[in-house]
Amino acid sequence: MTIERESTKHPLVIRHVTVSGVSHPTETITRITLSGDALAGFVSNGPADHVKLFFPDPATGTITAPVMTDDGVKKPKTGVVISRDYTPLRFRSNNGNHELDIDFVVHGDEGPASAWASRATIGDPLVVAGPRGSRLLPVGATHVILIADETAFPATSRWIDMLPTSVQVTALFDVADESAESYFTAEQKAQMSAEWFYRRAGLGQLDPALRALGSIGESTFIFLAGEAGTLVPLRRYLRRELGLPKSQVSADGYWRRGVKDADHHAPLDPADPDE
């Protein structure tokens, strides 16, 4: 059996929205609800889709973002552009009311997104662009292994919600402490078999945990997302040692320890020619 994933493209839309809700699903995650008429028609069909958020310049409070013109996207010539990619957790549209939830891992003022989210209040403006496309669920998968840290919780949540209940879900989580476990609902926890590994016990726990799962069949799909350096040995094990094809493994480094504003589009493992 061959696993296949279809990709679809969406027209680029740049939306000006406002904050309509702030909540805290865990001690370190802030959920920002965005609202506005501009969200009408928002589409996100893949579990790990990304939108680009444009934040205000802390010095001026002004958001600088591209604009759509008849000739396409026009990039700003002045101003400070501050943007980051995030997975849209959940979109709701009811009787003309449109809401989009975005989750932020808040770690003080170390980054502009965290600093903004930690201070966000009702009515604050934000600009959302995308998603430009979606990678749909893997067709033919009967078992999905999810490996993630807190930054990939929204994508993991989407995987669990979108997968048919007939698909077996195994999850390995690399988190700060027990408080992270409250992120997922009781229904989501019931749908997956999860192991939690706490970073206070040291790094490198995911590799033996993945190996302990044993053989991985051809109808198993593995999604890995989180800190890039942590994922490199896991991907090498899956692709090199086990010889799994690309169609069975998706690995995305959302951030890289010690690197400011790391690009998650960059190769996870530059030393691997088959990246």
Secondary structure, DSSP 8 states (H G I E B T S, - for coil): ---B--EEE----EEEEEEEEEE-SSSSEEEEEEE-GGGTT----STT--EEEEEB-TTT--B---EEETTEEE--SSS--EEEEE-EEEEEEETTEEEEEEEEE--TTSSHHHHHHHH--TT-EEEEE---EEE---BT-SEEEEEE-GGGHHHHHHHHHHS-TTSEEEEEEEESSGGGGGGS-HHHHHHEEEEEEEGGG-S--HHHHHHTT----TTEEEEEEEEHHHHHHHHHIIIIIS---GGGEEEEEEE-TT-TT--TTS-S-TT-TT-
